[in-house]
Structure formats: C-alpha cells, structure tokens
Amino acid sequence: MTIFALHSSEAGLVLERAGDALLWRHLGLPVETTGLPPLARTRGAATFSLDEDMPFATAPGLGWFGPLAVSVAGRVLRWAVTDVAADADSLRFTLTDADTGLLLEQCFRLAPGGGFAISATMGNNGPVPIVVDHLASALLPLPAGLDRILSWRGRHAAEFVESVEPLPAHQWRRETRRGLPGHGGPPGLYLLGQGADWDQGLVLAAQLAWSGDAALAVERDDDGRHVLSAGAADGFTLQPGERFEAPPLLLAISGQGRNGAMQQMHGLVRARLDWPGQAMRPRPVHLNSWEACYFRHDEARILGLARAAAAIGVERFILDDGWFLGRNHDHAGLGDWTADPAKYPDGLKPLAQGVNALGLEFGLWVEPEMVNPDSDLYRTHPDWALHVPSAPQPTARNQLVLNLSLPAVEDYLFAALDTLLSDVPIAYLKWDHNRELAPAGGLGQVQGLYRLLARLRAAHPHVEIESCAGGGGRIDVGIAAFTHRFWTSDNLDAVSRATIQRGFQAFFPPELMGAHVGASPAHATGRRQSLGFRAGVALPGHFGVEMDPSKLPETEQAELAGWIAFHKQWRHLLHGQTLAMGEGADGLVWQASGDGAEWVLFVTRIAPPQDRRPQPLTLPFLAGAAPVQVRLLARAGTLPHKGFGEPEMLAALSGDGVTFPANWLAHAGLPLPPLLAEIVAVFHLKA
C-alpha cells in the first residue's frame, strides 16, 4: 500500500495505491495520514455483494455499479496504474487498459487560489480508432455530513436563480444540451454540510472549465456514500496516437462556510485570467450604446453619445450592435464585418479616433459565431452554418450559427476581426452569442471558439474581450481564460440585478461582473427605480452606464457623475480583493470587499421592512480584527421620511465615523439607520 496526499490550508485529498488500483480514501477537510491502515483492513464483507471487494477507485472497473470515469460502448475497461508522478503540489497517475491500448492520465493539483484543479486526459496507443462515449473530468467521493446541494437555474433576463435541494436518495443531475452553459450560470454547484451557512461549516464548490454542454451529477451508492461526477457531455473518437484532454474541474473545499468556498473559487478563477500587460488595471467605467439607441445610430449621433459619456466621467465607450453592413434590424448583416457606409461613410476609424480624442477608449460589439441568412457571407458559404443534412435549419433572432470546427470558418473570422483590430484603434470587444445551438456543434464548436480567441489574443494582446450570450448565457471559467469581463444579464432592473449578481459572485469575482446603471423604467421589466438605487446595486461590479446621459435632467446627470466618481474612488477595494457576503434580519443582504485592513460594505434592502426598527447587522468576517472605524459613505436610494426618526449616531457615522470593537461588529452587530425599500447603504470599514 502507498498513500498519496495533497493538502491545502483548508482541505485534504488522500488516495491509496493498492495493486493495480488507485483507491479513494478521503476528500474534505485536512487529515493526518501517518499510520493509516490499508483500506482493505477497514472494510468487511457486505451481503449480496461480489466475492471480491470493489472499493471506489478513481477509474472504477468491473464490479463497480456507480458512475464510470470512462465509458466505451461494448467494452469493459480494466485500468491498471502504470506510472506515478508526485510532488508537493500535484499528483499525476497514468492508467492503461491492456486490451484496447487506451491510456488515462489523471491529475490532481493544488491550484493558485487555495483549491484543487482536477483533470483527465485520454490517449489511444492502440491500432484502431476508439469511440469514447464519456470521459469524466473528475469522479470524486463526497465527505460525510453534507446534506444540501446549492445550484442555480435561469433564463434570458432572469439568470442565477438560486435553488437548494437535499442530497439525493438516488441521483441529482444538471446537464445542459444547448451548446453553451446557459443562463443558469456555469457548470458548477455548491455542496453544503449540516448546519453550514455563509461563515461556518463544511462547503464544497465545484466548477467545470468548459463553455459547451456539460453534465454534473451527485449519486448515492448502496454503501451510503455520495459521488460527484463532472465532465463535458459530448463523446469523441480517438484515432491511433491521438490524445484528448477533458476540461478541468476547479474544486474549492472550506470549513468556513459559503464565504470560504467562494473566496477559494475566486482565487482559482483569478489565477486563470490573462490580463493585457499581465496584471489587472483599474477597471474602466463603461458606457454601452445598446439601450441608448439600439440600431438607430450614425457617426454624429454616436459622437454625441460619447461626449455625454465623457462629461460624466466614463472611461470606455462601446459601440454596440448596428454598425455593420445592412444592420438596421436583427434580420440581416451578421457575418459581414465591415462598417455600413450609410452610417459610417469613412469607416469606423474616424469615429474611434473621435472617441479617443474625448479621452475615452473605444470598444466594439461583435457576434462572430453567428450569421444571418440575409448576408453576403451566407449567400457565399451556406454550408458554413451548423446543420444536419436534409433537416430544417431553425433560426433564433433570425440567425444561424457558424460551424467553428471548420478551419475555413475559423480563418475567415480571424481575418475579419484581425482587419478590424488592425485598422481601427479598438481597445475592447464585446463578444456576443445570441442564440442556443440547434443543432449543437459538440466538442469541435467549443474547441474552435477557443482556438479563435487564442489567435486573436496572441495577435492583439492589448485588447480586452467581454463574454456575452444574451446576457449571462455563457459565463464559465473555460472562456474566462480568454476574456476579461462577463455581461451578467440583459436585465438592468436593479431589484432583479441584486439577486442575479449575488449568484454570479458565487463563482466569479466582482471585477469580472459587468454591472450597469440602466434607464428607468427598466427596458427588461418596466419597473421604475431611483437613480441612486440603480447605481448602488451596480457599484460593486465592473461599473458602467447603459443609457444616454444627455436625456437625463441636469440634476440626475450630476448625480450619475457623482456615482461614477464614487466608484472610481473605491474600486481599489472592490476589485481584486477578498469578498464576503451574508444576510441580515428582515430581508437585508450584504456584501463586503476589502484587503483585510479596509473594507467597503454594501447593505441592500429590496422589499419594504416588516420590522419597526432595523436590527443590528452582524459581520462575522471581522471576528478577531483590531477595532474598526465605521463610516456611512452613502445611502443610495430613497431616504426615509423625517417621521421615521434618524438615530443620533447617524451624524457621527456620516462624519468622521464611529469606532467599534471588531468582535462587537462580528457577533452583536453594526447599528443600522432606517432603510426603506430599494436602497443600498454603503459603509467604509477601517481596522
């Protein structure tokens, strides 16, 4: 028996090599392995079982009745460990099946950020092609004591709807079949231990680094153990000599509740980002043209919009859909990536230079993976669209999807975008994807997308890219390796956004979260909210504006400029830092971001209070800190009527601040002023 273990500061992973097998011993909180007896000595015979014991292995074989690491139709694979490479930060095991010549390499790595990255690679050393029905990126035992699954579902303009379910008696499964992760968020989940909450208890968080169809499952075996499996949903064929690498699974394990797991997950994601210049700079405040003018624009109107943006402190202007040939509506033009001469007679370069002259970066909306049947590209290459021969080609938003597995398609798109980026001073691409795939393109579609993005990043390393798919339809850590921002939702209603953004931050840090101040009434819902509340909800993310500021009354233009200045003042604490979230009494939710010495705290109330007075807000992340000076920086939204009565301390909180013992704030709570519906109170905390 040989024991292999990896330990982070919060978690442990233990495997045992027993003969040809690699057996799971532990996954969970840190453990001591010195003197550990072999697994075989701890397991007795079980009734109605095979005579030969089949404990749970990383690649189970015949006699295991749970999920498999690899499935090949018509074959029973007999995996044997043939090579081991172990060091302080990683374990890499090679298993082979002698009958087929298949090779399976499983890697467990301590990843930057504090969690684990788990991956699987298959190779074919045999003489004939082999069809692989399924390859799991990871097949993991879940620790005892877990009792709930936390996941997210959604639709367009209603992303990240939180769902809590008990661990299943049989199987829980989340599988996507739309060709992209969808509006329920990335292929991921949280698993909560008994009594676990935001700040205490065992929590596991997992996320597959993949932008296509994926499957995650939690299954209970008849030993009583729960098993997590995760992988891309599509099979593939391995030719002799070929290898296929499954998308890695990022795994966070913490005994410090949801916040501990979330902070690890943020670290894992941040480690995979590739910023221009190799480091994140302050996230520029955006103005995006879409809801300001939709398809109705020309050079004069857009320059006027850019001037209005510059006047309120915006730093980056993005020209959205409607700029290219024939694009006066969503029925035509996709695929023909040249400026419409009716709108931009001299192309986009003079416009971009005009925007730059205002002190703004210039960004551009593109949807490269799509094509309209009414386009020159489709008329020339109808065979480039995804299709099933002799079957209908269903459109969505009047468009089809280009087959990115075809080298000619990839080359065409690279050439078109490379020309734009070379000829026009573009600092930013908003990369959209406005339909689900029917038919789906499988692995080749996602691999083609990744290749295209990698080529563009290599050719234009200064350009940042935003991932958008009808809002939040493609938010995942696979595409995060090539992009720098996600458009969280097409819904800018601040009440909706308050919930959507909390779901987003379960997996991704706030600097990647596109969060804009939209119009009132909101275009997606028709609801009205104050400008302050809309700004307060957007402040923690990558802040921006999605309307024409010149249409606002002068008082609101000044107020919006104030919120932009406020965001710039505090974004050094909002982005790239540690995030904690929680819930207060009477429907309050909060989040705090900071570097350990300073924090910005956002306390949000969506619905009217039910209690006469607000209860103190406990902030467990401050436990054990030095005394904390608290200042109320702003109340973003409608202030209470004088009849509510303001506490005497409010003047001090709004001035130089009030100092509290940190443990008082952690366990007894921060006294709050009255907060009506649709308001965000913003505090500065300094140890």
Backbone hydrogen bonds, N-H to C=O, Kabsch-Sander energy under -0.5 kcal/mol:
donor,donor_aa,acceptor,acceptor_aa,energy
2,T,17,R,-1.5
4,F,15,L,-3.0
6,L,13,L,-2.3
8,S,11,A,-2.3
12,G,28,G,-3.1
13,L,6,L,-2.4
14,V,26,H,-2.7
15,L,4,F,-3.1
16,E,23,L,-2.7
17,R,2,T,-2.9
18,A,16,E,-0.7
18,A,21,A,-2.0
19,G,17,R,-0.5
21,A,18,A,-1.8
23,L,16,E,-3.4
23,L,21,A,-0.6
24,W,56,F,-2.5
25,R,14,V,-2.4
26,H,14,V,-1.9
28,G,12,G,-2.2
36,L,33,T,-2.0
41,R,38,P,-1.1
42,T,38,P,-0.5
42,T,39,L,-1.8
43,R,39,L,-0.6
43,R,40,A,-0.6
44,G,42,T,-0.5
49,S,46,A,-0.6
53,D,51,D,-0.6
58,T,22,L,-2.5
64,W,61,G,-1.9
65,F,63,G,-0.5
71,S,134,H,-2.4
75,R,72,V,-1.9
77,L,75,R,-0.6
79,W,77,L,-0.7
80,A,96,T,-1.6
81,V,20,D,-1.9
82,T,94,T,-3.2
83,D,94,T,-1.4
85,A,92,R,-2.7
87,D,90,S,-2.5
91,L,108,F,-2.8
92,R,85,A,-2.6
93,F,106,Q,-2.9
94,T,83,D,-2.7
95,L,93,F,-0.5
95,L,104,L,-3.0
96,T,80,A,-2.2
97,D,102,L,-2.3
98,A,78,R,-0.5
98,A,96,T,-0.6
101,G,97,D,-2.4
102,L,97,D,-0.6
103,L,123,G,-2.7
104,L,95,L,-3.2
105,E,121,T,-3.3
106,Q,93,F,-2.6
106,Q,104,L,-0.6
107,C,119,S,-2.5
108,F,91,L,-2.9
109,R,117,A,-2.2
110,L,89,D,-3.2
111,A,109,R,-0.7
111,A,115,G,-2.4
114,G,111,A,-1.8
116,F,251,L,-3.0
117,A,109,R,-2.6
118,I,249,L,-2.6
119,S,107,C,-2.3
121,T,105,E,-2.4
122,M,244,F,-3.0
123,G,103,L,-2.3
124,N,242,E,-2.2
125,N,101,G,-2.6
125,N,123,G,-0.6
130,I,238,L,-2.2
132,V,130,I,-0.6
132,V,236,F,-3.3
133,D,71,S,-1.9
133,D,131,V,-0.7
134,H,71,S,-1.5
136,A,69,A,-3.2
137,S,230,A,-2.0
138,A,230,A,-1.6
140,L,228,L,-3.1
142,L,226,H,-2.8
146,L,143,P,-1.0
147,D,192,L,-3.1
148,R,192,L,-1.6
149,I,165,E,-3.5
150,L,190,Y,-2.8
151,S,149,I,-0.6
151,S,163,S,-2.6
153,R,161,V,-2.2
155,R,158,A,-1.1
158,A,155,R,-2.4
160,F,183,H,-1.4
161,V,153,R,-3.5
162,E,160,F,-0.7
163,S,151,S,-3.1
165,E,149,I,-2.4
167,L,147,D,-1.4
172,W,218,V,-2.9
174,R,216,L,-3.0
176,T,214,A,-2.2
182,G,473,G,-2.6
185,G,182,G,-1.3
188,G,186,P,-1.9
189,L,206,A,-1.9
190,Y,150,L,-2.8
191,L,204,L,-3.0
192,L,148,R,-2.3
193,G,202,L,-2.9
194,Q,145,G,-2.3
196,A,193,G,-2.3
197,D,200,Q,-2.5
201,G,255,G,-1.3
203,V,254,S,-2.6
204,L,191,L,-2.5
205,A,252,A,-2.7
206,A,189,L,-2.5
207,Q,250,L,-2.1
208,L,187,P,-2.7
209,A,248,P,-2.8
210,W,208,L,-1.9
215,A,231,G,-2.7
216,L,174,R,-2.4
217,A,229,S,-2.4
218,V,172,W,-2.7
219,E,227,V,-2.4
220,R,170,H,-2.6
221,D,219,E,-0.5
221,D,225,R,-2.9
224,G,221,D,-1.8
227,V,219,E,-2.8
228,L,140,L,-2.9
229,S,217,A,-2.4
230,A,138,A,-1.9
231,G,215,A,-1.8
233,A,213,D,-1.9
236,F,132,V,-2.2
238,L,130,I,-2.9
239,Q,237,T,-0.6
241,G,124,N,-3.4
242,E,239,Q,-2.5
244,F,122,M,-3.0
246,A,120,A,-2.8
246,A,244,F,-0.6
249,L,118,I,-2.9
250,L,207,Q,-3.0
250,L,248,P,-0.5
251,L,116,F,-3.0
252,A,205,A,-3.2
254,S,203,V,-2.4
257,G,201,G,-2.6
258,R,197,D,-2.4
259,N,198,W,-2.8
260,G,256,Q,-1.3
261,A,257,G,-1.9
262,M,258,R,-2.9
263,Q,259,N,-2.7
264,Q,260,G,-1.7
265,M,261,A,-2.5
266,H,262,M,-2.6
267,G,263,Q,-1.8
268,L,264,Q,-2.5
269,V,265,M,-2.4
270,R,266,H,-2.8
271,A,267,G,-1.7
272,R,268,L,-0.5
272,R,269,V,-1.6
273,L,269,V,-0.6
273,L,270,R,-1.0
278,Q,275,W,-2.5
279,A,276,P,-0.8
286,H,543,F,-1.8
287,L,316,R,-1.7
288,N,545,V,-2.3
289,S,318,I,-2.1
293,C,289,S,-1.8
293,C,290,W,-0.7
294,Y,289,S,-0.6
294,Y,290,W,-3.3
296,R,293,C,-2.1
297,H,295,F,-1.6
299,E,343,K,-1.5
302,I,298,D,-2.6
303,L,299,E,-2.5
304,G,300,A,-1.9
305,L,301,R,-2.1
306,A,302,I,-2.6
307,R,303,L,-2.3
308,A,304,G,-2.0
309,A,305,L,-2.0
310,A,306,A,-2.8
311,A,307,R,-2.0
312,I,308,A,-0.7
312,I,309,A,-1.0
313,G,310,A,-1.3
314,V,309,A,-2.1
315,E,285,V,-2.2
316,R,285,V,-2.1
317,F,361,E,-3.0
318,I,287,L,-2.7
319,L,317,F,-0.5
319,L,363,G,-2.7
320,D,318,I,-0.7
325,L,336,D,-0.6
325,L,338,T,-2.1
327,R,324,F,-2.1
328,N,326,G,-1.4
332,A,329,H,-0.7
333,G,374,D,-2.0
336,D,333,G,-2.5
337,W,335,G,-1.0
338,T,336,D,-1.9
340,D,323,W,-2.4
343,K,340,D,-1.2
344,Y,340,D,-3.3
347,G,344,Y,-2.4
352,A,348,L,-2.9
353,Q,349,K,-2.6
354,G,350,P,-2.2
355,V,351,L,-2.4
356,N,352,A,-2.7
357,A,353,Q,-2.3
358,L,354,G,-0.8
358,L,355,V,-0.9
359,G,356,N,-2.2
360,L,355,V,-1.6
361,E,315,E,-2.3
363,G,317,F,-3.1
364,L,428,Y,-2.4
365,W,319,L,-2.6
366,V,430,K,-2.8
370,M,367,E,-1.6
371,V,400,L,-2.2
372,N,334,L,-1.7
374,D,331,H,-0.6
375,S,373,P,-1.4
379,R,375,S,-2.1
380,T,376,D,-1.7
381,H,377,L,-2.9
384,W,381,H,-1.7
385,A,382,P,-1.3
386,L,401,V,-3.5
391,A,388,V,-2.4
396,A,399,Q,-1.6
399,Q,396,A,-1.3
400,L,371,V,-3.2
402,L,369,E,-3.0
403,N,384,W,-3.2
404,L,402,L,-1.1
406,L,403,N,-1.6
409,V,406,L,-0.7
410,E,406,L,-2.0
411,D,407,P,-2.7
412,Y,408,A,-2.2
413,L,409,V,-2.6
414,F,410,E,-2.5
415,A,411,D,-2.5
416,A,412,Y,-2.4
417,L,413,L,-2.5
418,D,414,F,-3.0
419,T,415,A,-2.1
420,L,416,A,-1.8
421,L,417,L,-2.8
422,S,418,D,-1.9
423,D,419,T,-2.2
424,V,420,L,-2.2
426,I,424,V,-2.4
427,A,362,F,-2.9
427,A,425,P,-0.5
428,Y,362,F,-0.8
429,L,464,E,-2.4
430,K,364,L,-2.6
431,W,429,L,-0.9
431,W,466,E,-2.6
432,D,366,V,-3.1
432,D,430,K,-0.7
437,L,178,R,-2.9
438,A,436,E,-0.6
445,Q,441,G,-0.6
445,Q,442,G,-0.8
446,V,442,G,-1.2
447,Q,443,L,-2.8
448,G,444,G,-2.3
449,L,445,Q,-2.0
450,Y,446,V,-2.6
451,R,447,Q,-2.3
452,L,448,G,-2.4
453,L,449,L,-2.7
454,A,450,Y,-2.5
455,R,451,R,-2.4
456,L,452,L,-2.2
457,R,453,L,-2.6
458,A,454,A,-2.2
459,A,455,R,-2.2
460,H,456,L,-2.3
463,V,460,H,-1.9
464,E,427,A,-2.3
466,E,429,L,-3.0
467,S,485,R,-2.9
468,C,431,W,-2.5
468,C,466,E,-0.6
469,A,471,G,-2.1
472,G,470,G,-0.6
473,G,469,A,-1.3
476,D,474,R,-0.6
480,A,476,D,-1.0
481,A,478,G,-1.0
482,F,479,I,-1.8
483,T,479,I,-0.9
484,H,465,I,-3.4
485,R,465,I,-0.8
486,F,512,L,-3.0
487,W,467,S,-2.3
488,T,486,F,-0.9
488,T,514,G,-0.7
492,L,490,D,-0.7
497,R,493,D,-3.0
498,A,494,A,-1.9
499,T,495,V,-0.8
499,T,496,S,-0.8
500,I,496,S,-2.3
501,Q,497,R,-3.0
502,R,498,A,-0.8
503,G,499,T,-1.8
504,F,500,I,-2.2
505,Q,501,Q,-2.1
506,A,502,R,-0.6
506,A,503,G,-1.0
507,F,504,F,-1.8
508,F,504,F,-2.1
512,L,509,P,-1.8
513,M,510,P,-1.5
514,G,486,F,-2.7
514,G,512,L,-0.9
515,A,542,H,-2.4
517,V,544,G,-2.4
518,G,516,H,-0.7
519,A,546,E,-0.5
522,A,527,R,-2.9
526,G,522,A,-2.7
534,R,530,S,-2.2
535,A,531,L,-2.5
536,G,532,G,-2.9
537,V,533,F,-2.2
538,A,534,R,-1.4
539,L,535,A,-2.0
541,G,538,A,-1.4
542,H,513,M,-3.1
543,F,541,G,-1.2
544,G,515,A,-1.3
545,V,286,H,-1.4
546,E,517,V,-2.5
551,K,548,D,-1.8
552,L,549,P,-1.7
557,Q,553,P,-2.3
558,A,554,E,-2.3
559,E,555,T,-1.9
560,L,556,E,-2.9
561,A,557,Q,-2.3
562,G,558,A,-1.9
563,W,559,E,-2.0
564,I,560,L,-2.3
565,A,561,A,-2.2
566,F,562,G,-2.4
567,H,563,W,-2.6
568,K,564,I,-2.3
569,Q,565,A,-2.1
570,W,566,F,-1.4
571,R,567,H,-1.7
573,L,570,W,-2.0
574,L,570,W,-0.9
575,H,571,R,-1.9
578,T,594,G,-2.2
580,A,592,A,-2.6
582,G,590,W,-2.1
584,G,588,L,-2.6
587,G,584,G,-0.6
588,L,585,A,-1.3
589,V,604,T,-2.1
590,W,582,G,-2.3
591,Q,602,F,-1.9
592,A,580,A,-2.9
593,S,600,V,-2.1
594,G,578,T,-1.9
595,D,598,E,-1.4
596,G,598,E,-0.7
599,W,685,L,-2.6
600,V,593,S,-2.6
601,L,599,W,-0.5
601,L,683,F,-2.6
602,F,591,Q,-3.1
603,V,601,L,-0.5
603,V,681,A,-2.8
604,T,589,V,-3.3
604,T,602,F,-0.5
605,R,679,I,-2.6
617,L,670,L,-2.3
618,T,616,P,-0.7
619,L,665,L,-2.4
622,L,619,L,-2.1
623,A,620,P,-1.9
625,A,622,L,-2.2
628,V,660,F,-2.9
629,Q,686,K,-3.2
630,V,628,V,-0.5
630,V,658,V,-3.0
631,R,684,H,-2.4
632,L,653,L,-2.7
633,L,631,R,-0.8
633,L,682,V,-2.5
634,A,682,V,-1.6
636,A,634,A,-0.5
636,A,680,V,-3.5
637,G,635,R,-1.0
638,T,678,E,-0.8
644,F,641,H,-2.5
645,G,642,K,-1.3
650,L,647,P,-1.7
651,A,648,E,-0.9
652,A,648,E,-0.6
653,L,649,M,-2.7
654,S,650,L,-2.4
655,G,651,A,-0.6
655,G,652,A,-0.7
657,G,652,A,-2.5
658,V,630,V,-2.3
660,F,628,V,-2.8
664,W,661,P,-0.6
665,L,661,P,-1.8
666,A,662,A,-2.3
667,H,663,N,-2.2
668,A,663,N,-0.5
668,A,664,W,-2.4
669,G,664,W,-3.0
670,L,617,L,-2.8
678,E,605,R,-0.6
679,I,605,R,-1.9
680,V,636,A,-1.9
681,A,603,V,-2.9
682,V,634,A,-3.1
682,V,680,V,-0.5
683,F,601,L,-2.9
683,F,681,A,-0.5
684,H,631,R,-2.9
685,L,599,W,-2.8
686,K,629,Q,-2.2
687,A,597,A,-2.7
